[in-house]
Amino acid sequence: MAVETVAPDAASGRQEEGGEASRTGSVRMFGLVCYMLGQVILLCWWAALYPGLMSNDSRRQMQNVTVGPWGSHHSVAYDLILGFSYHVTEDIALVTLLQSVGMAIALSYLACGLLPLGIHRRWLLAAVGCVVLLPSLASFTLTIWKDVPFTICGVLLAGTSVRVALQSRSGRYRFDSRVLLLGGELLLLGLFRNNGFLMALLAGAVLVLVVRGARRWIAGVTVVAVMVPPLLTGFVYTRFGLVPPLRSFAFQTVFSDLAVAYVQKPRVLMPEEQKLLEKVASPQAWKDGASCYTMGFIVAHPGFDPSKAEPRMDRIMKLWGTLIWRAPDVIFDARICRAALAWKIDSTAERYGGELYMATFREPSPLPQWSGTPLATAFTHRPLIEGGWDAARFLIKTTMVSHLEWLLWRAPLWCYLSYVAAALLWWRTGNRAGLALVAVVVGQQLGVILTNTAQQARFMMTPIFIGMVLLPFVMRQFRMLLPPRNPEAGHSRVRS
């Protein structure tokens, strides 16, 4: 009787293929469980906060696509999503529902990307659950803000970065679609936040440095992602009738710097320069606006007139540039102070203008043109769960106490923990995947340091989401520094 034999190489190849398929299926199942956990919890928050939290910024963005004029000073991509939701459903609840779906997918995607780093699945699942349970992060996810899809893209970018880095270890890299996905995520950062292209540039630069095998591809997609948003703003949007942002709006932080100089060191200003400033805003406005923590006190002051500032912007910018050389300590001190949101762990609430803006529970006042339209109803809270609004509001407010601000609403602690963990992984094993993972965190932190306008938690939410999901990874890296339980056992430091 003939016996069919299988060559050892073929048998081992089939076993490897079967093992790989089994691992892939297991990872997908874990990802599905993570997604379902996040989605169910966020849906509970969504029903309680229905249709979502709103602010005056939310109203202004909706005004863009309803009453007009439509301008490109806010994210046009997010305006389109808002407009689609309203014109299809006559409501804005679809936007916050999609945001909950996007965040649940992003958290699941990031958790699956961390599995090859040796983190136990139950700890990652617990981390995802904690993120969506926390009132601070859940309420942010369900707010009508362009910063929410921006943050979702940042979390997705972290997950893609670690996958590309793992694939290209030791310089061995074969092109696949994930590097294009990475480029798309970088592009979306610039589309959902007008200064997001700068953060995409910084994150891309970090990835080029740390991901050796795919440097050329990453550099290429980064260049494209960084160039497209400014080109759209400068040339494309105006062709479709969108009003470009005023220079006095685009350079609001300049007025904040000048207000600090006007009050704190008036001797650095010449008499004619002081007269120039007083043609733009009243002396009282400059005095009241002299907070290095926010530009809002000057540009939102009743004594500040944008119509007078706009025709004088060339002279204003020239004065600001002169002060950089004449009094760099004043300008740079104001900039570093305003960037405290990105680098300072503890609260700045006790300082003038330093109070952290977290969330609002007030319904934005409707525009007169909205009277009698579905928009007047859309911008009112209508919880789907009886008592849900009061319960959710209570829980969110419990996280807004100043003693918890550093942990739940401020990002620097989570940035630094992520950096230390990534550095420890690289130091111990030579694995640069951790460094790639935190590239988007570096990009956002440095970007906010360079461009921050006010102490608003939403500007730095990406590192908090990523940092909390990375908490098991952080704990694992610190645990590896401890001596082994078996004195004769040890771990070797391997570099690839």
C-alpha positions as CSV (number, residue, x, y, z in Angstrom):
1,M,0.0,0.0,0.0
2,A,1.4,3.3,-1.0
3,V,2.0,5.9,1.7
4,E,1.9,9.6,0.8
5,T,4.8,11.4,2.4
6,V,5.4,15.1,2.9
7,A,8.8,16.7,2.6
8,P,9.9,18.2,6.0
9,D,10.4,21.6,4.5
10,A,6.9,21.6,3.0
11,A,5.4,20.4,6.3
12,S,7.2,23.1,8.3
13,G,6.2,25.7,5.8
14,R,2.5,24.7,6.1
15,Q,2.8,24.8,9.9
16,E,4.3,28.3,9.7
17,E,1.5,29.5,7.4
18,G,-1.1,27.9,9.7
19,G,0.5,29.5,12.7
20,E,0.6,32.9,11.0
21,A,-3.0,32.7,10.0
22,S,-4.0,31.7,13.5
23,R,-2.0,34.6,15.0
24,T,-3.7,37.0,12.5
25,G,-7.1,35.7,13.4
26,S,-6.4,36.0,17.1
27,V,-5.2,39.6,16.7
28,R,-8.3,40.5,14.7
29,M,-10.5,39.0,17.3
30,F,-8.7,41.0,20.0
31,G,-9.1,44.1,17.9
32,L,-12.8,43.4,17.5
33,V,-13.2,43.0,21.3
34,C,-11.3,46.2,22.0
35,Y,-13.5,48.1,19.5
36,M,-16.8,46.7,20.9
37,L,-15.8,47.6,24.4
38,G,-14.9,51.1,23.4
39,Q,-17.9,51.6,21.2
40,V,-20.5,50.3,23.7
41,I,-19.2,52.6,26.5
42,L,-19.0,55.6,24.2
43,L,-22.5,55.0,23.0
44,C,-23.7,55.2,26.6
45,W,-21.9,58.5,26.9
46,W,-23.4,59.6,23.6
47,A,-26.9,58.8,24.7
48,A,-26.4,60.7,27.9
49,L,-24.9,63.8,26.3
50,Y,-27.0,63.7,23.1
51,P,-26.5,65.3,20.7
52,G,-23.1,66.2,22.2
53,L,-21.3,69.0,24.0
54,M,-21.0,72.3,22.1
55,S,-19.2,75.6,22.4
56,N,-19.2,78.9,20.6
57,D,-16.6,77.5,18.3
58,S,-19.1,74.8,17.4
59,R,-21.7,77.5,16.6
60,R,-19.2,79.4,14.4
61,Q,-18.3,76.3,12.4
62,M,-22.0,75.5,11.8
63,Q,-22.5,79.1,10.8
64,N,-19.9,78.6,8.1
65,V,-22.0,76.0,6.3
66,T,-25.5,77.4,6.9
67,V,-25.7,81.2,7.2
68,G,-22.2,82.0,5.9
69,P,-20.0,83.5,4.8
70,W,-18.0,80.3,4.6
71,G,-14.3,80.9,5.5
72,S,-11.2,78.8,5.7
73,H,-10.2,80.1,9.1
74,H,-11.6,76.9,10.5
75,S,-11.1,73.3,9.3
76,V,-12.9,73.1,6.0
77,A,-12.9,69.3,6.2
78,Y,-14.8,69.4,9.5
79,D,-17.1,72.1,8.2
80,L,-18.1,69.6,5.4
81,I,-18.8,66.9,7.9
82,L,-21.0,69.3,9.9
83,G,-22.8,70.4,6.8
84,F,-23.4,66.9,5.6
85,S,-24.9,65.9,9.0
86,Y,-27.2,68.9,9.1
87,H,-28.4,68.7,5.5
88,V,-29.0,64.9,5.7
89,T,-30.5,64.6,9.2
90,E,-31.3,68.2,10.2
91,D,-29.2,67.5,13.4
92,I,-25.6,67.3,14.5
93,A,-25.9,64.0,16.5
94,L,-24.5,62.1,13.5
95,V,-21.2,64.0,13.8
96,T,-20.7,63.0,17.5
97,L,-21.8,59.4,16.7
98,L,-19.2,59.2,13.9
99,Q,-16.6,60.6,16.3
100,S,-17.4,57.9,18.8
101,V,-17.0,55.2,16.1
102,G,-13.7,56.7,14.9
103,M,-12.3,56.9,18.4
104,A,-13.2,53.3,19.2
105,I,-11.6,52.1,16.0
106,A,-8.5,54.2,16.6
107,L,-8.0,52.9,20.2
108,S,-8.5,49.3,19.0
109,Y,-6.0,49.8,16.1
110,L,-3.4,51.2,18.5
111,A,-3.9,48.4,21.0
112,C,-3.4,45.8,18.3
113,G,-0.3,47.5,17.1
114,L,1.2,47.2,20.6
115,L,0.8,43.4,20.9
116,P,4.2,42.7,19.2
117,L,5.9,44.7,22.0
118,G,5.1,41.9,24.4
119,I,2.2,43.6,26.3
120,H,-0.4,41.3,27.7
121,R,-3.8,41.6,26.0
122,R,-5.8,41.9,29.2
123,W,-3.8,45.0,30.2
124,L,-4.3,46.6,26.8
125,L,-8.0,45.8,27.0
126,A,-8.2,47.4,30.5
127,A,-6.4,50.5,29.2
128,V,-8.8,50.9,26.3
129,G,-11.7,50.5,28.8
130,C,-10.3,53.1,31.1
131,V,-9.8,55.6,28.3
132,V,-13.5,55.5,27.2
133,L,-14.8,55.4,30.8
134,L,-12.9,58.5,31.9
135,P,-15.3,61.5,31.8
136,S,-12.6,63.9,30.6
137,L,-11.7,61.8,27.5
138,A,-15.3,60.6,26.7
139,S,-16.7,64.1,26.9
140,F,-14.0,65.4,24.6
141,T,-14.8,62.7,22.1
142,L,-18.4,63.7,22.0
143,T,-17.8,67.5,21.6
144,I,-18.4,69.4,18.3
145,W,-14.8,70.3,17.8
146,K,-12.4,69.9,14.9
147,D,-9.8,68.8,17.4
148,V,-11.7,65.5,17.9
149,P,-11.1,64.0,14.4
150,F,-7.6,65.5,14.6
151,T,-7.0,63.5,17.8
152,I,-8.5,60.4,16.2
153,C,-6.0,60.7,13.3
154,G,-3.2,61.1,15.8
155,V,-4.0,57.9,17.6
156,L,-4.3,56.1,14.2
157,L,-0.9,57.5,13.2
158,A,0.7,56.1,16.3
159,G,-0.7,52.6,15.5
160,T,0.5,52.8,11.9
161,S,3.9,54.2,12.9
162,V,4.7,51.2,15.2
163,R,3.6,48.7,12.5
164,V,5.9,50.3,9.8
165,A,8.8,50.5,12.3
166,L,8.4,46.8,13.2
167,Q,8.3,45.8,9.6
168,S,11.5,47.8,8.7
169,R,13.7,46.6,11.6
170,S,17.3,46.3,10.8
171,G,16.8,48.1,7.5
172,R,14.8,45.3,5.9
173,Y,11.7,46.9,4.4
174,R,9.4,45.9,1.6
175,F,6.9,48.5,0.6
176,D,3.3,47.9,1.5
177,S,0.2,50.0,1.7
178,R,0.8,51.0,5.4
179,V,3.3,53.7,4.4
180,L,0.6,55.2,2.2
181,L,-1.9,54.9,5.2
182,L,0.7,56.8,7.3
183,G,0.9,59.5,4.7
184,G,-2.9,59.8,4.7
185,E,-3.0,60.2,8.4
186,L,-0.4,62.9,8.3
187,L,-2.4,64.7,5.6
188,L,-5.6,64.5,7.7
189,L,-3.7,66.2,10.6
190,G,-3.3,69.2,8.4
191,L,-6.9,69.1,7.1
192,F,-8.6,68.9,10.5
193,R,-6.5,71.6,12.1
194,N,-5.1,74.6,10.2
195,N,-1.7,74.4,11.9
196,G,-1.8,70.6,11.8
197,F,0.6,70.5,8.9
198,L,3.4,71.7,11.2
199,M,2.7,68.9,13.6
200,A,2.7,66.5,10.6
201,L,6.0,67.8,9.5
202,L,7.6,67.3,13.0
203,A,6.1,63.8,13.4
204,G,7.3,62.9,9.9
205,A,10.8,64.2,10.7
206,V,11.0,62.0,13.8
207,L,9.8,59.0,11.8
208,V,12.4,59.6,9.1
209,L,15.1,59.6,11.8
210,V,14.0,56.5,13.7
211,V,12.6,54.2,11.0
212,R,15.6,53.2,9.0
213,G,14.3,50.9,6.3
214,A,11.5,53.1,5.1
215,R,13.1,56.6,5.4
216,R,12.6,57.5,1.7
217,W,9.0,56.5,1.6
218,I,8.2,58.2,4.8
219,A,10.0,61.4,3.7
220,G,8.0,61.3,0.4
221,V,4.6,60.9,2.0
222,T,5.4,63.5,4.6
223,V,6.4,66.1,2.0
224,V,3.1,65.6,0.2
225,A,1.0,65.6,3.4
226,V,2.7,68.9,4.6
227,M,2.3,70.7,1.2
228,V,-1.3,69.9,0.5
229,P,-3.1,71.8,3.3
230,P,-1.4,75.2,2.7
231,L,-2.0,74.8,-1.0
232,L,-5.7,74.2,-0.5
233,T,-6.0,77.2,1.8
234,G,-4.0,79.5,-0.4
235,F,-5.2,78.6,-3.9
236,V,-8.1,76.0,-4.0
237,Y,-10.6,77.1,-1.3
238,T,-10.8,80.6,-2.7
239,R,-11.7,79.2,-6.1
240,F,-14.8,77.8,-4.5
241,G,-15.7,81.1,-2.8
242,L,-14.4,80.4,0.6
243,V,-13.2,83.6,2.4
244,P,-9.5,83.3,3.4
245,P,-8.6,84.1,7.0
246,L,-7.6,87.6,7.9
247,R,-4.0,88.2,8.7
248,S,-5.0,89.7,12.0
249,F,-6.7,86.3,12.8
250,A,-3.8,84.2,11.6
251,F,-1.3,86.1,13.7
252,Q,-3.3,86.5,16.9
253,T,-0.4,85.4,19.1
254,V,1.6,88.4,17.8
255,F,-0.9,90.8,19.5
256,S,-0.5,88.8,22.7
257,D,3.3,89.2,22.6
258,L,2.9,92.9,21.9
259,A,0.5,93.3,24.8
260,V,3.0,91.7,27.2
261,A,5.7,94.0,26.0
262,Y,3.4,97.1,26.2
263,V,2.6,96.4,29.9
264,Q,5.6,94.6,31.3
265,K,8.4,96.4,29.5
266,P,7.0,99.5,27.9
267,R,10.5,101.0,27.6
268,V,11.3,98.6,24.7
269,L,8.7,100.4,22.6
270,M,9.4,103.7,20.9
271,P,6.8,106.5,21.2
272,E,5.7,106.0,17.6
273,E,5.4,102.3,18.1
274,Q,3.2,102.8,21.1
275,K,1.0,105.1,19.0
276,L,0.8,102.4,16.3
277,L,-0.5,99.9,18.9
278,E,-3.0,102.4,20.3
279,K,-4.5,102.8,16.8
280,V,-5.3,99.1,16.8
281,A,-6.6,98.8,20.4
282,S,-7.2,101.2,23.3
283,P,-4.6,101.5,26.0
284,Q,-6.9,99.7,28.4
285,A,-7.3,96.8,26.0
286,W,-3.5,96.4,25.8
287,K,-3.3,96.4,29.6
288,D,-6.2,93.9,30.1
289,G,-4.7,91.7,27.3
290,A,-1.3,91.5,28.9
291,S,-1.5,87.8,29.8
292,C,1.3,85.6,28.5
293,Y,-0.9,82.6,28.9
294,T,-3.6,83.5,26.3
295,M,-4.2,85.7,23.3
296,G,-7.9,85.8,24.0
297,F,-7.7,88.7,26.5
298,I,-6.5,91.0,23.8
299,V,-8.1,89.8,20.5
300,A,-11.5,89.3,22.2
301,H,-11.4,92.6,24.1
302,P,-14.1,95.2,23.2
303,G,-11.3,97.8,22.8
304,F,-9.5,95.7,20.1
305,D,-10.7,96.5,16.5
306,P,-9.7,93.9,13.8
307,S,-10.8,96.3,11.1
308,K,-8.2,98.7,12.2
309,A,-5.6,96.0,12.7
310,E,-5.9,94.4,9.3
311,P,-4.6,97.4,7.2
312,R,-1.7,97.8,9.6
313,M,-0.6,94.2,9.7
314,D,2.6,94.9,7.7
315,R,3.7,97.5,10.3
316,I,2.5,95.3,13.2
317,M,4.6,92.3,11.9
318,K,7.6,94.5,11.3
319,L,7.4,95.8,14.9
320,W,7.1,92.3,16.2
321,G,10.1,91.2,14.2
322,T,12.1,94.2,15.5
323,L,11.2,93.4,19.1
324,I,12.5,89.8,18.6
325,W,16.0,91.4,18.1
326,R,15.6,94.4,20.5
327,A,14.0,92.5,23.4
328,P,14.2,88.7,22.8
329,D,13.7,88.0,26.5
330,V,10.2,89.6,26.4
331,I,9.0,87.9,23.3
332,F,10.5,84.4,24.0
333,D,9.3,84.5,27.6
334,A,5.8,85.3,26.5
335,R,6.0,82.4,24.0
336,I,7.3,79.9,26.5
337,C,4.7,81.0,29.0
338,R,1.9,80.5,26.5
339,A,3.3,77.1,25.6
340,A,2.9,75.9,29.2
341,L,0.0,73.8,28.1
342,A,2.5,71.6,26.2
343,W,5.4,71.4,28.7
344,K,4.2,72.2,32.2
345,I,2.8,69.3,34.2
346,D,1.1,71.2,37.0
347,S,-1.7,73.7,36.7
348,T,-1.3,77.3,35.7
349,A,-4.8,78.2,36.9
350,E,-3.6,80.6,39.6
351,R,-1.9,82.8,37.0
352,Y,-3.7,85.6,35.1
353,G,-5.1,84.0,32.0
354,G,-3.7,80.6,32.9
355,E,-7.0,78.8,33.7
356,L,-7.3,75.6,31.7
357,Y,-10.4,75.5,29.4
358,M,-11.7,71.9,29.6
359,A,-15.3,71.6,28.5
360,T,-18.5,73.6,28.5
361,F,-22.0,72.5,29.4
362,R,-23.8,75.6,28.2
363,E,-25.7,75.5,25.0
364,P,-24.3,78.2,22.6
365,S,-26.7,81.0,22.0
366,P,-28.4,80.5,18.6
367,L,-28.0,83.1,15.9
368,P,-31.0,85.2,15.0
369,Q,-31.0,83.6,11.5
370,W,-31.5,80.2,13.1
371,S,-34.9,81.1,14.6
372,G,-37.6,78.7,13.4
373,T,-35.1,76.4,11.7
374,P,-34.0,72.9,12.8
375,L,-30.7,74.4,13.9
376,A,-32.3,76.0,16.9
377,T,-33.3,72.5,18.1
378,A,-30.1,70.8,16.9
379,F,-28.0,73.0,19.3
380,T,-29.9,72.0,22.4
381,H,-29.2,69.1,24.8
382,R,-31.7,66.3,24.3
383,P,-30.4,63.2,26.3
384,L,-31.8,59.9,25.2
385,I,-31.5,58.5,28.7
386,E,-33.7,60.0,31.4
387,G,-31.4,61.7,33.9
388,G,-28.4,60.9,31.7
389,W,-27.5,64.5,31.1
390,D,-27.4,65.3,34.9
391,A,-25.4,62.2,35.7
392,A,-22.9,62.7,32.9
393,R,-22.5,66.4,33.8
394,F,-21.8,65.4,37.5
395,L,-19.2,62.9,36.5
396,I,-17.4,65.2,34.1
397,K,-17.4,68.0,36.7
398,T,-15.7,65.7,39.3
399,T,-12.7,65.4,36.9
400,M,-12.4,69.2,36.5
401,V,-11.0,69.9,40.0
402,S,-7.6,71.6,40.0
403,H,-5.9,68.8,41.9
404,L,-6.6,66.3,39.1
405,E,-5.9,68.6,36.2
406,W,-2.3,67.4,35.8
407,L,-3.5,63.8,35.4
408,L,-6.8,64.0,33.5
409,W,-6.7,67.1,31.4
410,R,-3.0,68.1,30.9
411,A,-0.8,66.2,28.5
412,P,2.9,66.8,29.5
413,L,3.0,64.0,32.1
414,W,1.8,61.5,29.5
415,C,4.3,62.8,27.0
416,Y,7.2,62.4,29.3
417,L,6.2,58.9,30.4
418,S,5.8,57.8,26.8
419,Y,9.2,59.2,25.9
420,V,10.9,57.4,28.8
421,A,9.3,54.1,28.0
422,A,10.2,54.3,24.3
423,A,13.8,55.2,25.2
424,L,14.0,52.3,27.7
425,L,12.8,49.8,25.0
426,W,15.4,51.1,22.6
427,W,18.1,51.0,25.2
428,R,17.4,47.5,26.3
429,T,16.7,45.8,23.0
430,G,17.6,48.2,20.2
431,N,13.9,48.1,19.0
432,R,13.0,51.5,17.6
433,A,9.3,50.8,17.3
434,G,8.7,52.6,20.6
435,L,10.4,55.7,19.3
436,A,8.3,55.6,16.1
437,L,5.2,55.1,18.3
438,V,5.8,58.4,20.1
439,A,6.6,60.4,16.9
440,V,3.1,61.9,16.8
441,V,3.4,62.8,20.5
442,V,6.7,64.7,19.8
443,G,5.2,66.4,16.8
444,Q,2.1,67.6,18.7
445,Q,4.0,68.7,21.8
446,L,6.6,70.7,19.7
447,G,3.9,72.0,17.4
448,V,1.9,73.4,20.3
449,I,5.0,74.9,21.9
450,L,5.6,76.8,18.7
451,T,2.1,77.9,17.9
452,N,-0.1,77.7,21.0
453,T,-2.7,80.5,21.5
454,A,-4.3,79.7,24.8
455,Q,-4.6,77.2,27.6
456,Q,-7.1,74.9,26.1
457,A,-7.0,71.2,26.9
458,R,-8.3,70.2,23.5
459,F,-5.1,71.3,21.8
460,M,-3.1,68.5,23.5
461,M,-5.5,65.6,23.9
462,T,-3.7,63.2,21.5
463,P,-0.8,62.5,23.9
464,I,-3.3,61.8,26.7
465,F,-5.2,59.2,24.7
466,I,-2.0,57.6,23.4
467,G,-0.3,57.8,26.8
468,M,-3.1,56.1,28.6
469,V,-3.3,53.2,26.1
470,L,0.5,53.0,26.5
471,L,0.3,52.7,30.3
472,P,0.8,48.9,30.2
473,F,3.8,49.4,27.9
474,V,5.2,52.1,30.3
475,M,4.8,49.8,33.3
476,R,6.4,46.9,31.4
477,Q,9.5,48.9,30.6
478,F,10.0,50.1,34.1
479,R,9.4,46.5,35.4
480,M,12.1,45.3,33.1
481,L,14.6,47.5,35.0
482,L,13.9,45.6,38.3
483,P,16.2,42.7,39.1
484,P,14.9,39.3,38.1
485,R,13.1,37.1,40.6
486,N,15.6,34.3,40.0
487,P,19.0,35.7,40.9
488,E,20.7,33.4,38.4
489,A,18.5,34.6,35.6
490,G,19.2,37.8,33.7
491,H,18.3,39.5,30.6
492,S,20.7,40.4,27.8
493,R,20.7,43.6,25.9
494,V,20.3,42.8,22.3
495,R,20.6,45.3,19.5
496,S,19.4,44.6,16.0
